[in-house]
Structure formats: structure tokens, C-alpha cells
Amino acid sequence: MDVTFATLIRRYSEDVAYLAGGDNGPLQVPEEGFTPERFTELVEEAADYLDRIPVDPYFDYAEELHQAARYLNDALTAEPGPVQHAFLAKANNCINVAEPAAQDIALSC
């Protein structure tokens, strides 16, 4: 199955919004969801937040999210089709690796 922006947004928007909100708490997920561009920005904001936590494994999670944002940016500029789906699949893998960060931080608060 091809990975799409809609799939990634549906699967990860709450966790990414939680991390992107940083110390202010989770950002509100709009009913219609995020645009691909805004979702990409949120992934980078979430990575930036994790960069500020001086504890392992958050540095690793941050690097995964930074890499995901790079793949998402590549997907934004790629023609729809196999190349775009490949970038989105790589971004999916990176976000999936970092997804436990949201749960870990929520449990520690």
C-alpha cells in the first residue's frame, strides 16, 4: 500500500501536535486535519522540541523527526507517484521510530 500525506496526517497528527506544542501542551488538531505543508512544519517543530530535552533517547527521536521532515519536504516537491510515495514511506518509518516520544513525555508529566 502506498503511503500518502493523508495517511501520515491521520496516523501521526495527534502525537506530532503534542510534541510540537512543547512545554505549552498539545496543539489543537483542526477537524479537517493539517495540510501536508503544515504537517511537515509540525514534524520539524516536534523535532526541535525534542532537541531541547537533554536526555536519551530524545536526541535519537529528534534526529528521526528531523530526517522525517527532510523526507516530507522532498515529498512536497516530488511529482505525485512512485518517487513521492517512496519519500513518504521513508518519512513514515522515521516518525514511527520517534512516536514513543509523545507517549513517554505524556506519561512523565
C-alpha positions in Angstrom: 0.0 0.0 0.0 1.3 3.4 -0.9 1.8 5.9 1.9 0.2 9.3 1.4 0.2 12.6 3.2 -3.4 11.9 4.3 -2.3 8.5 5.8 0.6 10.1 7.7 -1.5 13.0 8.9 -4.3 10.7 10.1 -1.9 8.3 11.9 0.5 10.8 13.5 -1.1 14.2 13.7 -2.1 14.0 17.4 1.4 12.8 18.5 3.2 15.3 16.4 0.9 18.1 17.6 1.6 17.0 21.2 5.3 17.3 20.7 5.2 20.4 18.6 3.3 22.2 21.3 6.4 21.7 23.5 6.1 22.9 27.1 2.8 24.7 26.2 1.0 21.4 25.7 -0.5 19.8 22.6 -1.5 21.9 19.7 -5.1 21.7 18.5 -5.6 19.4 15.6 -8.1 21.0 13.2 -11.2 19.0 12.4 -10.2 18.9 8.7 -6.6 17.9 9.7 -3.4 19.6 8.7 -2.3 20.4 5.2 0.8 18.5 4.1 2.9 21.7 4.4 1.7 22.4 8.0 2.2 18.7 9.0 5.8 18.9 7.7 6.3 22.1 9.7 4.9 20.4 12.8 7.2 17.4 12.4 10.2 19.9 12.4 8.8 21.8 15.4 8.4 18.5 17.3 12.0 17.6 16.4 13.2 21.0 17.7 11.3 20.4 20.9 12.9 17.0 21.5 16.3 18.5 20.7 15.9 20.6 23.9 15.4 17.6 26.2 18.9 16.7 27.4 18.0 13.0 28.0 18.4 9.9 25.8 16.5 8.6 23.8 15.0 12.0 22.9 18.1 13.1 20.9 17.6 10.0 18.8 13.9 10.6 18.4 14.7 14.2 17.4 17.1 13.1 14.7 14.4 10.7 13.4 11.9 13.5 13.2 14.4 15.9 11.5 15.0 13.2 8.9 11.3 12.7 8.5 10.9 16.4 7.9 13.5 16.2 5.2 11.7 13.3 3.5 8.4 15.2 3.8 9.9 18.3 2.2 11.2 16.1 -0.6 7.8 14.6 -1.0 6.2 18.0 -1.2 8.3 18.9 -4.2 8.2 15.5 -5.9 5.7 14.7 -8.6 2.8 12.5 -7.4 3.7 8.9 -8.0 6.3 6.3 -7.0 9.0 8.8 -6.0 6.7 10.8 -3.8 5.4 7.6 -2.2 9.0 6.4 -1.5 9.8 9.7 0.3 6.5 9.4 2.3 7.3 5.7 3.2 10.7 6.8 4.5 9.1 9.6 6.5 6.6 7.1 7.9 9.4 4.9 9.1 11.2 7.8 10.8 8.1 9.1 12.5 7.1 5.6 13.6 10.5 5.2 15.3 10.0 8.5 17.1 6.4 8.1 18.0 7.0 6.7 21.5 8.4 10.1 22.5 4.9 11.6 22.7 3.7 8.7 25.0 6.9 8.9 27.1 6.6 12.6 27.7 2.8 12.4 28.4 3.4 9.7 31.0 6.2 11.6 32.7 4.1 14.8 33.2 
